[in-house]
Each structure stands twice: as C-alpha cells, then as structure tokens.
Amino acid sequence: MDPLTLETAALSADGRALNILDQTLLPGEVRYLSLTETDEIVEAIRALRVRGAPAIGVAAAYGLYLAALGLETEDRDEFLSSLREAADTLNASRPTAVNLSWALARMLGAAEGHRALPVAELKALLRREADAIREEDIAISRAIGRFGLGLLRPGDGILTHCNAGTLATAKYGTALAPIYAALEAGWTDLRVYCDETRPLLQGARLTAFELQSAGVDTTLICDNMASATMAKGKVDIVLVGCDRVCANGDFANKIGTSGVAILARHYGIPFYVCAPSSTIDMGLARGEEIPIEERPPEEVTELWYAHRMAPEGVKVDNPAFDVTDHTLVTGFITEKGIAYPPFDKAFRAFGF
Ligand code: MRU
C-alpha cells in the first residue's frame, strides 16, 4: 500500500462531512470515519483519531466549515457570533499544537473580513478557505521535503521520534517528507530508526507503518534505545516534527523529543526540526510560555497492555509534549528554506 494515498482529513465528496482516517486503529485496520457534528470532531481530535499538528489544523478548519453549514440563520451578526462559539469549542480540543488556533483564526478572519456578504456566500467562502489550508499544507510539506533532502546523503541513517509523516499532515508529512522526496528521487538505501514513542506509540503504530508500507528500510526501537543506536554510529541525522515553535527557536514536540536532542548533541549528530510556518508562533518569546497538554494516567498504566502494568494508586505524570531548548537545534527546515541560529532573526527574514 502506498501511504501517500491515505487521506488524514478531507471533505467528503458531497461536501457535508469530514472524512478522517481513524489513526487509533492503525496499523491493524484502515477505517475512515465520516463526521458532521462539532462535538464529534472535537472528540476525534482529543482521542487522537486525527492527530499531528498540521492535520489537526486541517480537521479544525473543515470542522468550522461544517459548523457554519449547519447554521440556519440569515442574520450575519448572529451567524458570525455562532461561528465564533463553534471555533472556541474546536479550539478547546487540544492545547499545544498552535496549528489548531492558527487554522481557526484564519477561518474566522476570512469570514469577518467579508462580513458584508450574505450568509450563503460566507459559507462558500469558508469552504474555499478550508480547502486552501489543506492545499497549502500539501505544498508546504513538499517544500520541506525538498529542502530536507538537500541535507541527506544516500545510505544515511535517520532517527525520528513520534509521527510527523503523511498521517500527521494533509500529505507527505514534515519530518518524513525528505524521506518521501528521496524515494521519489530513486534513493533506495536510506535507513530510518523510529522511536516507538511511549505512551501512545505513534512511532511504532504510525511511523513504522507508513515507512514500511512505502518500502523504506525501517527499524523500530524503544525510546530508551536511542542512545545505544547513536553510540553504534547508526544515526547520521535526526529529523523531528514540532507542535509549536517560539520566536527564539524553543519548540514543543512529542514527549521525549528533548531527550533525543540532548543525545544528538552528546554524540555530535545534527538535529533538525521540520517546521511549517503554521507551527511557528512568533507571539511566544520562549518555551516556558507553551501550554503543555496533560493526558490521562491510564495511557501510561493500562493502554496496550493485556492487564494493568502499574500498582493501583501510583502517581503518574503524562505530559503529551516537552520543550526542547533552541540551543540544541541545528536548524529548522521550513517551506521557505532552512533557518539557522539566531532563529528569531532567521524566522523574521523568512517573513514568519
Ligand atoms: O500527540 P500527537 O500524536 O498529535 O503528537 C504529534 C507530534 O508530536 C508531531 O511530531 C507533531 O505534531 C508534528 S506533525 C507534522
């Protein structure tokens, strides 16, 4: 199966539902869900049926369009006020990936910027805006792939954490986009090490599934094997995605990423972050300002196990993301090019 044929979040053919691939069922089952209600879409984002920062943004944009479609009023003020309420509901689904609020703000801005239009035209405009967010995401991932490919050499070993692949975006992914670009260029000898990514196993369930399906030489490692894998000289470069990048280059990504960055620095391995502009939040100065999602303890103690693997009552911490200090980052691969330190200056030069 070609993983690039999988649709993470797209409007149905009749334009009345959001079709998402339920990622909680992968790799065992490829099943699509057809969602129409705001609450269903919130649940899908919260439960990680659709996940990955850019894919969440696309799903939320279509979610807001579908909410608009369901509004029966012809009164523009009433329409815009209900639209803002729906955006707030969608925005509350997950806090860390800035793509969610970015996409919703863009959708609201499009409608409010044309508030003189009749409601029917505002609805059509919202559909075009959501389509544009999706199409642009595909083009951005392609560009990240091209810039990232320039950093790779045939035969390289690449370590990645979590899933920043086609499943996490509208198509191609961010951290996996350079690998898809290499495949297209006829390279057959890249080696990829996927951290399994406890506790939700995005590396084992999603990245390993994607890359193996694409025919890439893929090796799954437990998160605590990264140091040993690097020490053996198997890793030439680390490529990861991100959920929110601050102006100074501090960034949030899946829990465990900061440890990988520290290891890469120790072993002298270049550490690159693949970052679409929709994930760069110039409004936040540094990493401490990023809201970090806390998830239920059962994801650590019970999920995936035949029976509970921790004593009842034990305290559990389950932050979904961590913040990596900008000093550990070699560069950010964006759709405009690769940003090198000082990152705030480089981001501004790219117009972010
Ligand atoms: O909790 P998730 O699976 O949504 O976390 C996803 C990540 O951390 C990804 O690395 C990030 O969103 C980048 S996706 C291109």
Boltz pocket constraint, residues with backbone or C-beta under 6 A from the ligand:
constraints:
  - pocket:
      binder: B
      contacts: [[A, 48], [A, 51], [A, 52], [A, 53], [A, 54], [A, 97], [A, 161], [A, 162], [A, 163], [A, 164], [A, 165], [A, 168], [A, 169], [A, 173], [A, 174], [A, 175], [A, 202], [A, 240], [A, 241], [A, 242], [A, 243], [A, 253], [A, 254], [A, 255], [A, 274], [A, 320]]
      max_distance: 6.0
